Amino acid sequence: MPRDGGEGERAGRRVNAFFRRSTVTFGLLCVGLGLVLVIRTAWEGGGEVGYVLGLLFLALGVGRLYLLRRG
């Protein structure tokens, strides 16, 4: 391409690698946060909101990681 800075395909690979790393980081962070919410809610004696939010964060993280590996 005329305006790609002369890097062409290398720049695209670098962006793709950054995207994959950031997606994995985000997914693992959501899984960890979900687990902490569920465990903390159970430790404190329960509460529907804590379980629901924890499971939603857990599902978000697992789903994100699944979609990354699938695609």
MARBA-3410 file (N, C-alpha, C, O; in Angstrom, 1 decimal):
71
0.8,-1.2,0.0,0.0,0.0,0.0,0.9,1.2,0.0,2.0,1.2,0.6 ~ 0.5,2.3,-0.6,1.3,3.5,-0.7,1.5,4.2,0.6,2.5,4.8,0.8 ~ 0.5,4.1,1.5,0.6,4.9,2.7,0.8,4.0,4.0,0.5,4.5,5.1 ~ 1.3,2.9,3.9,1.4,2.0,5.1,2.7,2.2,5.8,3.0,1.4,6.7 ~ 3.5,3.1,5.4,4.8,3.3,6.1,5.9,2.3,5.6,7.0,2.3,6.2
5.6,1.6,4.6,6.6,0.7,4.1,6.6,-0.7,4.8,7.5,-1.5,4.5 ~ 5.8,-0.8,5.8,5.8,-2.1,6.6,4.9,-3.1,6.0,5.1,-4.3,6.3 ~ 3.8,-2.7,5.4,2.9,-3.7,4.8,2.3,-4.7,5.7,1.7,-4.4,6.7 ~ 2.6,-6.0,5.4,2.0,-7.1,6.1,2.5,-7.2,7.6,1.8,-7.7,8.4 ~ 3.8,-6.8,7.8,4.3,-6.8,9.2,3.5,-6.0,10.1,3.3,-6.5,11.3
3.1,-4.8,9.8,2.3,-4.0,10.6,0.9,-4.7,11.0,0.5,-4.6,12.1 ~ 0.3,-5.4,10.0,-0.9,-6.1,10.2,-0.7,-7.2,11.2,-1.6,-7.5,12.0 ~ 0.4,-7.9,11.1,0.7,-9.0,12.1,0.9,-8.5,13.5,0.4,-9.1,14.4 ~ 1.5,-7.3,13.6,1.8,-6.8,14.9,0.5,-6.4,15.5,0.3,-6.6,16.7 ~ -0.4,-5.8,14.8,-1.7,-5.4,15.3,-2.5,-6.6,15.7,-3.2,-6.6,16.7
-2.5,-7.6,14.9,-3.2,-8.9,15.2,-2.7,-9.5,16.5,-3.4,-10.0,17.3 ~ -1.3,-9.5,16.6,-0.8,-10.1,17.9,-1.2,-9.3,19.1,-1.5,-9.9,20.1 ~ -1.2,-8.0,19.0,-1.6,-7.1,20.1,-3.1,-7.4,20.4,-3.4,-7.5,21.6 ~ -3.9,-7.5,19.4,-5.3,-7.8,19.6,-5.5,-9.1,20.3,-6.3,-9.2,21.3 ~ -4.8,-10.2,19.9,-4.9,-11.5,20.5,-4.5,-11.4,22.0,-5.2,-12.0,22.9
-3.4,-10.8,22.3,-2.9,-10.7,23.6,-3.8,-9.9,24.5,-4.1,-10.3,25.7 ~ -4.3,-8.8,24.0,-5.3,-8.0,24.8,-6.6,-8.7,25.1,-7.2,-8.6,26.1 ~ -7.0,-9.5,24.1,-8.3,-10.3,24.2,-8.1,-11.4,25.3,-9.0,-11.6,26.1 ~ -6.9,-12.1,25.2,-6.7,-13.1,26.2,-6.6,-12.5,27.6,-7.1,-13.0,28.6 ~ -5.9,-11.3,27.7,-5.8,-10.6,29.0,-7.2,-10.3,29.6,-7.5,-10.5,30.7
-8.0,-9.7,28.7,-9.3,-9.3,29.1,-10.2,-10.5,29.5,-10.9,-10.4,30.5 ~ -10.1,-11.6,28.8,-10.8,-12.8,29.1,-10.4,-13.4,30.4,-11.3,-13.7,31.2 ~ -9.1,-13.5,30.7,-8.6,-14.0,31.9,-9.0,-13.1,33.1,-9.3,-13.6,34.2 ~ -8.9,-11.8,32.9,-9.3,-10.9,33.9,-10.8,-11.0,34.3,-11.1,-11.0,35.5 ~ -11.6,-11.2,33.3,-13.1,-11.4,33.6,-13.3,-12.7,34.3,-14.2,-12.8,35.2
-12.6,-13.8,33.9,-12.8,-15.1,34.5,-12.3,-15.0,36.0,-13.0,-15.4,36.9 ~ -11.2,-14.3,36.2,-10.7,-14.1,37.6,-11.7,-13.3,38.4,-11.9,-13.7,39.6 ~ -12.2,-12.2,37.9,-13.1,-11.4,38.6,-14.4,-12.1,38.9,-15.0,-12.0,40.0 ~ -14.9,-12.9,38.0,-16.1,-13.7,38.2,-15.9,-14.7,39.3,-16.8,-14.9,40.1 ~ -14.7,-15.4,39.3,-14.5,-16.4,40.4,-14.4,-15.7,41.7,-14.9,-16.2,42.7
-13.7,-14.6,41.8,-13.6,-13.8,43.0,-15.0,-13.4,43.5,-15.3,-13.5,44.7 ~ -15.8,-12.9,42.6,-17.2,-12.5,43.1,-18.0,-13.7,43.6,-18.6,-13.6,44.6 ~ -17.9,-14.8,42.9,-18.7,-16.0,43.4,-18.1,-16.5,44.7,-18.9,-16.8,45.6 ~ -16.8,-16.6,44.8,-16.2,-17.1,46.1,-16.5,-16.1,47.2,-16.8,-16.5,48.3 ~ -16.3,-14.8,47.0,-16.5,-13.8,48.0,-18.0,-13.8,48.5,-18.3,-13.7,49.7
-18.9,-13.9,47.5,-20.3,-14.0,47.9,-20.6,-15.2,48.7,-21.4,-15.1,49.7 ~ -20.1,-16.3,48.4,-20.3,-17.6,49.2,-19.7,-17.4,50.6,-20.3,-17.8,51.5 ~ -18.5,-16.8,50.6,-17.8,-16.6,51.9,-18.7,-15.7,52.8,-18.7,-15.9,54.0 ~ -19.3,-14.7,52.3,-20.1,-13.7,53.0,-21.5,-14.2,53.4,-22.2,-13.5,54.1 ~ -21.8,-15.4,52.9,-23.1,-16.0,53.3,-24.2,-15.9,52.2,-25.3,-16.2,52.4
-23.8,-15.5,51.0,-24.7,-15.6,49.9,-25.3,-14.2,49.5,-25.0,-13.2,50.2 ~ -26.1,-14.2,48.5,-26.6,-13.0,48.0,-26.8,-13.2,46.5,-25.8,-13.5,45.8 ~ -28.0,-13.1,46.0,-28.3,-13.4,44.6,-27.5,-12.5,43.6,-27.0,-13.0,42.6 ~ -27.4,-11.2,44.0,-26.7,-10.3,43.0,-25.2,-10.7,42.8,-24.7,-10.7,41.7 ~ -24.5,-11.1,43.9,-23.1,-11.5,43.8,-22.9,-12.7,43.0,-22.0,-12.8,42.2
-23.8,-13.7,43.2,-23.7,-14.9,42.3,-24.0,-14.6,40.9,-23.3,-15.1,40.0 ~ -25.0,-13.8,40.6,-25.4,-13.5,39.2,-24.3,-12.7,38.5,-23.9,-13.1,37.4 ~ -23.8,-11.7,39.2,-22.7,-10.9,38.6,-21.4,-11.8,38.4,-20.8,-11.7,37.3 ~ -21.1,-12.6,39.4,-20.0,-13.4,39.2,-20.1,-14.4,38.1,-19.1,-14.6,37.3 ~ -21.2,-15.0,37.9,-21.4,-16.0,36.8,-21.5,-15.3,35.5,-21.0,-15.8,34.5
-22.0,-14.0,35.5,-22.0,-13.3,34.2,-20.6,-12.9,33.8,-20.2,-13.0,32.6 ~ -19.7,-12.5,34.7,-18.3,-12.2,34.4,-17.6,-13.4,34.0,-16.8,-13.4,33.0 ~ -17.9,-14.5,34.7,-17.2,-15.8,34.3,-17.6,-16.2,32.9,-16.8,-16.6,32.1 ~ -18.9,-16.1,32.6,-19.4,-16.4,31.2,-18.8,-15.5,30.2,-18.4,-16.0,29.1 ~ -18.7,-14.2,30.5,-18.1,-13.3,29.6,-16.6,-13.7,29.2,-16.2,-13.7,28.1
-15.9,-14.0,30.3,-14.4,-14.3,30.1,-14.3,-15.6,29.3,-13.5,-15.7,28.4 ~ -15.0,-16.6,29.7,-14.9,-17.9,29.0,-15.4,-17.8,27.6,-14.8,-18.4,26.7 ~ -16.5,-17.1,27.4,-17.0,-16.9,26.0,-16.0,-16.1,25.1,-15.8,-16.5,23.9 ~ -15.4,-15.1,25.7,-14.4,-14.4,24.9,-13.2,-15.2,24.5,-12.7,-15.2,23.4 ~ -12.7,-16.0,25.4,-11.6,-16.9,25.1,-12.0,-18.0,24.1,-11.2,-18.4,23.3
-13.2,-18.5,24.3,-13.7,-19.5,23.3,-13.8,-19.0,21.9,-13.3,-19.6,21.0 ~ -14.3,-17.8,21.8,-14.4,-17.2,20.5,-13.1,-16.9,19.8,-12.9,-16.9,18.6 ~ -12.1,-16.5,20.7,-10.8,-16.2,20.2,-10.1,-17.5,19.6,-9.5,-17.4,18.6 ~ -10.3,-18.6,20.3,-9.7,-19.8,19.9,-10.4,-20.4,18.6,-9.8,-21.0,17.8 ~ -11.7,-20.2,18.6,-12.5,-20.7,17.5,-12.2,-20.0,16.2,-12.2,-20.6,15.1
-12.0,-18.7,16.3,-11.8,-17.9,15.1,-10.4,-17.8,14.7,-10.0,-17.1,13.7
END
